[in-house]
Amino acid sequence: MFSKHKPDSVPADHTVSPPASPKSTAQADLPRDKTGRSAIIGAQTSIKGNVIGEEELVIDGQVTGTVEFKHNMVSIGNAGRVEGDIYAQTLHVAGHVEGRLIASHKISIHHTAYIVGTIITPCLVLEDGAVFQGSIDMDAENEALLSAFEGEVDKSTPHHAQDQEDAVDNFDEADATTPPTEEDIYHEDKP
């Protein structure tokens, strides 16, 4: 009743892919650009100077200088270390950073990260265990953010400043200063 008919032979033009090797599986998890490649600064690589590009970037080594991949994702691995400012559309940090982290879309700080500096982004994810010393600015209208990305900032954050201002405007101070009566607290329907 539930059996499927199996063909007696395999067509000649049918190819079977070999099983994925551990190396190719790990590479499949890396961010890619439109050509299927990503730039990687390996664990044994140290760069002094600015790194600028138009593709995805993974930093497992050390960079001293500015990293500018404004239209792409930058990932800093557990062993990665950056001393300088980082500009990206999306930024994932699992390593060590000293400087400004500026992203037009989102920054994710993983539990293994150690950051000293300033975070500027409209959306931030900070995992338990991450170490952060510095300041955070999540205003999508931040001057540094707008000037760095020439107005190309993702403003679809879950909390909008106007909603918060409206809530403050609608707040009735009399409600906050008038203590509740005993009847308000213990109101019961009496027969």
C-alpha positions in Angstrom: 0.0 0.0 0.0 2.8 2.5 0.9 5.6 1.0 -1.2 7.1 3.1 -4.0 8.2 1.7 -7.3 12.0 1.6 -7.5 13.6 1.9 -10.9 15.6 -1.2 -12.0 18.5 0.9 -13.3 19.9 4.3 -12.8 20.0 6.6 -15.9 23.4 7.0 -17.5 23.3 10.8 -17.0 22.6 10.5 -13.2 25.5 11.6 -11.0 25.9 11.0 -7.3 27.8 13.6 -5.3 30.4 12.3 -2.8 29.6 12.9 0.8 30.6 16.3 2.1 34.0 16.4 3.8 34.4 18.3 7.1 36.4 21.0 5.3 33.7 21.7 2.8 31.0 21.7 5.5 32.9 24.3 7.5 33.4 26.4 4.4 29.7 26.3 3.6 29.0 28.1 6.9 31.2 31.1 6.0 29.5 34.2 4.7 29.7 34.6 0.9 29.6 37.3 -1.7 27.7 37.2 -5.0 30.4 35.0 -6.5 30.2 32.5 -3.7 33.5 33.6 -2.1 34.3 35.4 1.1 37.5 37.1 2.1 39.3 35.5 5.0 42.1 36.9 7.2 43.5 33.7 8.6 44.6 33.0 12.2 48.3 33.3 11.3 47.8 36.6 9.4 48.5 40.1 10.8 47.6 43.2 8.9 48.7 46.8 9.8 46.7 49.3 7.7 43.2 49.7 6.4 41.2 46.8 5.0 38.5 47.9 2.5 36.4 45.7 0.4 33.0 44.9 -1.3 32.5 41.3 -0.2 31.9 39.4 3.0 34.9 39.3 5.4 35.9 36.8 8.1 38.7 37.9 10.5 40.4 35.1 12.3 43.8 36.9 12.5 44.8 40.3 13.6 44.0 43.7 12.1 45.4 47.0 13.3 43.6 49.7 11.3 40.2 50.5 9.9 38.0 47.8 8.4 35.5 49.1 5.8 33.0 46.6 4.3 30.0 48.9 4.4 27.7 46.9 2.2 28.5 43.5 3.5 28.9 41.4 6.6 32.0 41.2 8.7 32.6 38.4 11.1 35.3 38.4 13.7 36.0 34.8 14.9 37.0 33.7 18.4 40.7 34.1 17.6 40.2 37.3 15.7 41.5 40.6 17.0 40.9 44.1 15.6 42.4 47.4 16.9 40.5 50.1 15.0 37.1 51.1 13.7 34.9 48.6 11.8 32.2 49.7 9.4 29.8 47.0 8.0 26.2 46.4 7.1 26.1 43.5 9.6 28.8 42.7 12.1 29.3 39.5 14.2 31.9 39.6 16.9 33.2 36.6 18.8 36.8 37.8 19.2 38.5 40.9 20.6 37.9 44.4 19.4 39.2 47.8 20.5 37.6 50.7 18.6 34.3 51.8 17.2 31.9 49.2 15.8 29.5 50.9 13.3 26.9 48.9 11.4 24.0 50.2 9.3 21.8 47.1 10.0 22.8 45.0 13.0 25.6 44.0 15.3 25.7 40.7 17.1 28.1 40.3 20.1 28.6 36.7 20.9 29.4 35.3 24.4 33.1 34.9 23.6 33.6 38.5 22.6 35.7 41.1 24.4 35.0 44.7 23.3 36.4 48.0 24.4 34.9 51.0 22.5 31.7 52.4 21.1 28.9 50.5 19.4 26.7 52.4 16.9 23.9 50.5 15.2 20.1 50.6 15.0 19.9 46.9 16.1 22.1 45.1 18.7 22.2 41.5 20.0 24.4 41.1 23.1 24.8 37.5 24.4 25.2 36.6 28.0 28.9 36.2 28.8 30.2 38.8 26.4 32.5 41.5 27.9 31.8 45.1 26.8 33.3 48.3 28.1 32.2 51.5 26.4 29.1 53.2 25.1 26.2 52.0 22.9 24.1 54.3 20.6 21.2 52.6 18.9 19.7 55.8 17.4 19.2 55.2 13.6 19.5 59.0 13.2 23.0 59.1 14.9 25.2 61.6 13.1 28.2 59.2 12.9 26.0 56.4 11.5 24.3 58.6 8.9 27.6 60.2 7.7 29.4 56.8 7.5 26.7 55.2 5.5 25.5 58.3 3.6 21.9 57.8 4.9 21.8 54.1 4.0 20.7 53.0 7.6 18.2 50.3 8.4 15.6 52.2 10.4 13.2 49.2 10.8 14.2 48.7 14.5 11.6 47.3 16.9 11.4 50.4 19.0 10.8 53.8 17.4 11.6 57.0 19.2 8.3 58.6 18.1 6.3 55.8 19.8 8.2 56.4 23.0 7.5 60.2 22.8 3.8 59.6 22.2 3.7 57.4 25.3 5.3 60.2 27.4 2.9 62.8 25.9 -0.1 60.7 26.8 1.1 60.1 30.4 -1.2 61.7 33.0 0.9 63.0 35.9 -2.1 62.9 38.2 -2.2 59.1 37.8 1.4 58.9 39.1 1.1 61.3 42.0 -2.2 60.3 43.4 -1.9 57.3 45.7 -4.5 54.6 45.1 -7.2 54.4 47.7 -8.0 51.2 49.7 -11.1 50.8 47.5 -8.9 50.8 44.4 -6.6 48.1 45.7 -9.2 45.8 47.4 -12.2 46.4 45.2 -14.6 43.6 45.6 -18.2 43.3 44.5 -20.3 43.4 47.6 -23.9 42.0 47.6 
